[in-house]
């Protein structure tokens, strides 16, 4: 596990720090990257770093975004084909909406979804963190972290899996929740292939039936 920080205490990101973090992770053996970055527009330098990671067999997750009221698709870099876009679900297994015009992004690039409402997180105060103790948050950044954790469990169960195999298993492990209209491929714009079931994903990683 490598924790590489590219944001300030005020949540401002540095392009150089993000690029260097991605390259450092790849060059030091990372197989999964949780890229908790939500941008409205493409950053070409970060795009090159993501391509470098993808070309080296690293599977990359990024949050769909929390701007679904205004946007018709997921934010960047989740919208990239070589990145898994992770949407958020609420306590009722529907696309998360947290308040006035604040909701999980949806659209043609949504791939999988995980819980994103009332998630407890922990941090430390000062230069090594943002907040003391623990607090509850609602954001697709949290659901993206969960997706990354599930992929790590899958690799722990079966280290021979490659990025394409992990992606396919994640898709197969999604439950068709929310009452949405899923197409013949099992996909809908609200949640992608559905809400991920971690237990199913690990079993499939081991080659076991559901």
MIGU-660547 format. One line per 5 residues: number of its first residue (from 1); their letters; for each residue x, y, z of C-alpha. Coordinates in nm, 2 decimals, decimal comma. Example, Ala and Ser with C-alpha at 12.3 -4.5 7.8 and 13.67 -1.06 7.14 Angstrom:
<atoms>
1	AS	1,23/-0,45/0,78 | 1,37/-0,11/0,71
</atoms>
This chain:
<atoms>
1	XXXXX	0,00/0,00/0,00 | 0,14/0,34/-0,11 | -0,02/0,66/0,02 | 0,09/0,94/-0,22 | -0,04/1,28/-0,15
6	XXXXX	-0,09/1,53/-0,43 | -0,33/1,77/-0,27 | -0,28/2,06/-0,02 | -0,47/2,09/0,30 | -0,72/2,31/0,11
11	XXXXX	-0,78/2,04/-0,14 | -0,60/2,21/-0,42 | -0,41/1,97/-0,65 | -0,07/2,01/-0,81 | -0,04/1,87/-1,16
16	XXXXX	0,33/1,79/-1,10 | 0,25/1,62/-0,78 | -0,03/1,40/-0,94 | 0,20/1,31/-1,23 | 0,49/1,22/-1,01
21	XXXXX	0,27/1,02/-0,77 | 0,13/0,81/-1,06 | 0,47/0,75/-1,21 | 0,62/0,67/-0,87 | 0,35/0,42/-0,80
26	XXXXX	0,39/0,24/-1,13 | 0,77/0,23/-1,11 | 0,75/0,09/-0,76 | 0,52/-0,20/-0,84 | 0,17/-0,07/-0,79
31	XXXXX	-0,10/-0,28/-0,96 | -0,40/-0,07/-0,86 | -0,43/0,31/-0,84 | -0,71/0,50/-0,67 | -0,70/0,83/-0,85
36	XXXXX	-0,93/1,04/-0,63 | -0,94/1,33/-0,88 | -1,25/1,50/-1,02 | -1,19/1,76/-1,30 | -1,42/1,92/-1,55
41	XXXXX	-1,16/1,93/-1,82 | -0,87/1,70/-1,93 | -0,53/1,77/-1,80 | -0,28/1,66/-2,07 | 0,01/1,60/-1,84
46	XXXXX	-0,20/1,38/-1,60 | -0,35/1,21/-1,91 | 0,00/1,11/-2,02 | 0,08/0,97/-1,67 | -0,25/0,77/-1,67
51	XXXXX	-0,16/0,63/-2,01 | 0,18/0,53/-1,87 | 0,01/0,34/-1,58 | -0,24/0,17/-1,81 | 0,03/0,07/-2,06
56	XXXXX	0,21/-0,10/-1,77 | -0,09/-0,31/-1,67 | -0,21/-0,10/-1,38 | -0,58/-0,08/-1,32 | -0,70/0,27/-1,24
61	XXXXX	-1,01/0,38/-1,05 | -1,15/0,73/-1,04 | -1,47/0,88/-0,89 | -1,76/0,96/-1,13 | -1,81/1,29/-0,97
66	XXXXX	-2,06/1,47/-0,74 | -2,20/1,70/-1,01 | -2,47/1,48/-1,16 | -2,74/1,74/-1,16 | -2,55/1,96/-1,41
71	XXXXX	-2,35/1,70/-1,60 | -2,46/1,44/-1,86 | -2,16/1,21/-1,80 | -1,89/1,13/-1,55 | -1,61/1,38/-1,48
76	XXXXX	-1,25/1,35/-1,60 | -1,04/1,13/-1,57 | -1,32/0,88/-1,49 | -1,45/0,94/-1,84 | -1,13/0,78/-1,99
81	XXXXX	-1,16/0,43/-2,15 | -0,86/0,31/-1,95 | -1,01/0,42/-1,61 | -1,29/0,26/-1,42 | -1,55/0,52/-1,34
86	XXXXX	-1,71/0,46/-1,00 | -2,05/0,61/-0,92 | -2,22/0,63/-0,59 | -2,53/0,47/-0,44 | -2,74/0,58/-0,14
91	XXXXX	-2,88/0,39/0,15 | -3,16/0,25/-0,07 | -2,92/0,13/-0,35 | -3,02/0,40/-0,58 | -2,80/0,67/-0,75
96	XXXXX	-2,68/0,89/-0,46 | -2,83/1,24/-0,42 | -2,70/1,42/-0,11 | -2,87/1,76/-0,12 | -2,98/2,04/-0,34
101	XXXXX	-2,83/1,97/-0,69 | -2,55/1,75/-0,54 | -2,56/1,40/-0,68 | -2,35/1,12/-0,82 | -2,27/1,17/-1,19
106	XXXXX	-2,42/0,93/-1,44 | -2,39/0,88/-1,81 | -2,24/0,66/-2,09 | -1,90/0,62/-1,91 | -2,04/0,51/-1,57
111	XXXXX	-1,90/0,16/-1,51 | -1,97/0,04/-1,15 | -2,12/0,19/-0,84 | -2,06/0,15/-0,46 | -2,20/0,31/-0,15
116	XXXXX	-2,13/0,68/-0,12 | -2,37/0,81/0,14 | -2,28/0,86/0,51 | -1,94/0,70/0,48 | -1,72/0,73/0,79
121	XXXXX	-1,36/0,82/0,72 | -1,06/0,90/0,94 | -0,78/1,15/0,91 | -0,53/1,34/1,12 | -0,49/1,71/1,16
126	XXXXX	-0,21/1,93/1,02 | 0,04/1,89/0,74 | -0,01/1,51/0,73 | -0,39/1,52/0,71 | -0,70/1,74/0,68
131	XXXXX	-0,92/1,67/0,98 | -0,88/1,52/1,33 | -1,04/1,20/1,42 | -1,33/1,06/1,21 | -1,63/1,22/1,03
136	XXXXX	-1,90/1,12/0,80 | -1,90/1,22/0,43 | -2,10/1,16/0,12 | -1,91/1,16/-0,21 | -1,81/0,93/-0,50
141	XXXXX	-1,45/0,97/-0,38 | -1,55/0,74/-0,10 | -1,71/0,49/-0,33 | -1,40/0,49/-0,55 | -1,18/0,41/-0,25
146	XXXXX	-1,41/0,11/-0,18 | -1,39/-0,02/-0,54 | -1,01/0,00/-0,51 | -1,02/-0,20/-0,19 | -1,23/-0,47/-0,36
151	XXXXX	-0,98/-0,49/-0,64 | -0,70/-0,53/-0,38 | -0,89/-0,81/-0,21 | -0,92/-0,98/-0,55 | -0,55/-0,96/-0,62
156	XXXXX	-0,48/-1,09/-0,27 | -0,70/-1,39/-0,34 | -0,55/-1,44/-0,69 | -0,23/-1,24/-0,77 | -0,23/-1,38/-1,12
161	XXXXX	-0,52/-1,17/-1,23 | -0,44/-0,90/-1,49 | -0,61/-0,56/-1,53 | -0,85/-0,68/-1,79 | -0,95/-0,98/-1,58
166	XXXXX	-1,01/-0,77/-1,28 | -1,23/-0,53/-1,47 | -1,44/-0,81/-1,62 | -1,49/-0,97/-1,28 | -1,59/-0,64/-1,13
171	XXXXX	-1,85/-0,60/-1,40 | -1,98/-0,96/-1,34 | -2,00/-0,90/-0,97 | -2,24/-0,61/-0,99 | -2,60/-0,64/-0,87
176	XXXXX	-2,88/-0,48/-1,07 | -3,02/-0,27/-0,80 | -3,21/0,06/-0,79 | -3,51/-0,03/-1,01 | -3,34/0,11/-1,32
181	XXXXX	-3,37/-0,02/-1,67 | -3,06/-0,23/-1,74 | -2,99/-0,31/-2,11 | -2,92/-0,65/-2,25 | -2,55/-0,61/-2,15
186	XXXXX	-2,66/-0,55/-1,79 | -2,58/-0,17/-1,80 | -2,77/0,14/-1,71 | -2,65/0,51/-1,72 | -2,74/0,56/-1,35
191	XXXXX	-2,52/0,29/-1,19 | -2,33/0,14/-1,48 | -2,33/-0,24/-1,44 | -2,48/-0,20/-1,09 | -2,37/-0,19/-0,73
196	XXXXX	-2,06/-0,40/-0,67 | -2,08/-0,70/-0,45 | -1,73/-0,75/-0,29 | -1,81/-1,11/-0,18 | -1,90/-1,21/-0,53
201	XXXXX	-1,59/-1,04/-0,68 | -1,35/-1,23/-0,45 | -1,52/-1,56/-0,51 | -1,50/-1,51/-0,89 | -1,13/-1,40/-0,85
206	XXXXX	-1,07/-1,74/-0,69 | -1,25/-1,91/-0,98 | -1,55/-2,01/-0,77 | -1,91/-1,98/-0,88 | -2,13/-1,72/-0,72
</atoms>
